[in-house]
Amino acid sequence: MRNKKQISTALNKIKIVRLDDSGATAIEYALIAGLVFLAIVGAINYYAGSLGNLFNEVSSNVLGSL
């Protein structure tokens, strides 16, 4: 009997959440924030390699001049 009540309560909560569209905007903002985050991570990865190469070149030039 207890399981039946828990299942009924869970189904009612699912119905309420499904019918409530107030969270849709929050999900959209979360998706946008996720895409911005991925773009930032991609840019950092792209420029990190270039920056590492720059420091290696500077290091080689400094060591070569000693």
C-alpha positions as CSV (number, residue, x, y, z in Angstrom):
1,M,0.0,0.0,0.0
2,R,2.8,2.3,0.8
3,N,4.5,1.8,-2.6
4,K,1.2,2.6,-4.3
5,K,0.9,5.9,-2.5
6,Q,4.5,6.8,-3.3
7,I,4.0,6.0,-7.0
8,S,0.8,8.1,-7.0
9,T,2.6,11.0,-5.3
10,A,5.5,10.7,-7.8
11,L,3.1,10.7,-10.8
12,N,1.3,13.7,-9.4
13,K,4.5,15.6,-9.1
14,I,5.6,14.7,-12.6
15,K,2.2,16.0,-13.9
16,I,2.7,19.3,-12.0
17,V,6.2,19.7,-13.4
18,R,5.2,18.8,-16.9
19,L,2.4,21.3,-16.9
20,D,4.4,24.1,-15.3
21,D,6.3,26.1,-18.0
22,S,7.9,28.6,-15.7
23,G,11.2,26.7,-15.7
24,A,11.5,26.8,-19.5
25,T,13.1,30.2,-19.4
26,A,15.6,29.0,-16.8
27,I,16.5,26.0,-19.0
28,E,17.0,28.3,-22.0
29,Y,19.3,30.6,-20.1
30,A,21.2,27.5,-18.8
31,L,21.7,26.3,-22.4
32,I,22.9,29.7,-23.5
33,A,25.3,29.9,-20.6
34,G,26.5,26.4,-21.5
35,L,27.2,27.4,-25.1
36,V,29.0,30.6,-24.0
37,F,31.1,28.5,-21.6
38,L,32.0,26.1,-24.4
39,A,33.0,29.0,-26.7
40,I,35.2,30.4,-23.9
41,V,36.9,27.1,-23.3
42,G,37.4,26.6,-27.0
43,A,39.0,30.0,-27.3
44,I,41.3,29.4,-24.3
45,N,42.4,26.1,-25.8
46,Y,43.1,27.7,-29.2
47,Y,45.1,30.6,-27.8
48,A,46.8,28.5,-25.1
49,G,48.7,26.6,-27.7
50,S,49.7,29.8,-29.5
51,L,50.8,31.4,-26.2
52,G,52.8,28.3,-25.3
53,N,54.6,28.5,-28.6
54,L,55.3,32.2,-28.1
55,F,56.9,31.5,-24.7
56,N,58.9,28.7,-26.0
57,E,60.3,30.9,-28.8
58,V,61.1,33.7,-26.4
59,S,62.8,31.2,-24.1
60,S,64.9,29.8,-26.9
61,N,65.9,33.2,-28.0
62,V,66.9,34.3,-24.5
63,L,68.9,31.1,-23.9
64,G,70.5,31.4,-27.3
65,S,71.7,34.9,-26.6
66,L,73.4,33.8,-23.3
